[in-house]
Amino acid sequence: MKKKMVLWVTLLALVCAQLSGCGVISSELNSIKGRLIGVSYTAEFYDNYGAKFLTVAGEQIDIDGNLVEEPTVDSDGDWVKKPSLSSVITITIDGKQMSSCGNTVIFAESGLHRDVEFNLTDVDSSSPGGLTGLTSVSKVVNKYKNYFGKPQVVVIQSQLGVPICAYSGDDVYWDIPDDLPKMTKLMIDDKALYIHRANFVIIDKALFFVVIVICYFIKIMI
């Protein structure tokens, strides 16, 4: 009787081991689930060239990303499997699901309005001199300014660098959510903006206006 019990337990353990190695079950066990915090959102999908091809709106949005095991070579030269974040995400909007792979997606909270689109080719500024002109000091000052929020312009580009749109606000800061795959969260005047798979530049308004003035005078001289 005891031998049969040991045999059944052994077989059950082997079956569980096989199932745990199954790609589907492994993917589900290692899924990353996150929710966009806010009242309601408009989600806009763009290709690599910055062309919008889909717009979806909803009040409750969940994002699911999956970790998959990919073969790689370790320090000893042996092939091993290493967890890696999949490019496919599942987006649940008000209970309805859709999948996306490789697209740039911008989730803007209701009430957050974008500025007029523009092309910005170069940003430069002369040093103000004195203590704040030192690079090491400026980095520290800007680090804490970003934490508390400061007037900035956010320029969003496609993955190939094509400008898509820009937002601005008097109180802007950003964060990288731990539970959302390849996502950056920005707060602009108390409104949330989530960016998935996109290039973006955050520019101080003061610096941005310097560039505009310089471009204006160059245009007049030409």
C-alpha angles and dihedrals in degrees: 000000000000091000091054091049091051090048093052092047090050092050091047091051091051092050091050090049091052092047093049088056092054111116095227095049092042090052093050093047091052098043120137113220126189138163128218108238114221144077101276136334144210112216118203123191123208134183125227091275094056096255114144113225104165140031124189130176132197146145101233119040126179125185123207122190127177134219114221129190112246125186115247139159118255128211091275093056094252125134111246136165116250126189112248132177112255120233091227118088129182116222118199114197116184090333095313119111135217133169127223132188125190097342126131109243126188118196110195121186116234111270094033109115124194124227125241113292115254143170116243113187104170139015122194139153136184119241113266090219128225125062096327090055092068111102095223093052094044091054092054093046093048091048092060092040088057091050094054096034130251139195106286145154119229114208114194121201136181119254088267091054099257110148113245108173145320136230129193137190145162093239113042132159137151140214140181109235113222093211100048120078117239091340134140120200121208127186113209114184091332093312121115124234119184119194122195121192099346140124114238140175125206112204129185109245091232090058092043093054090049089057092048092051092048092049090048094054092044089053091051093049092050 
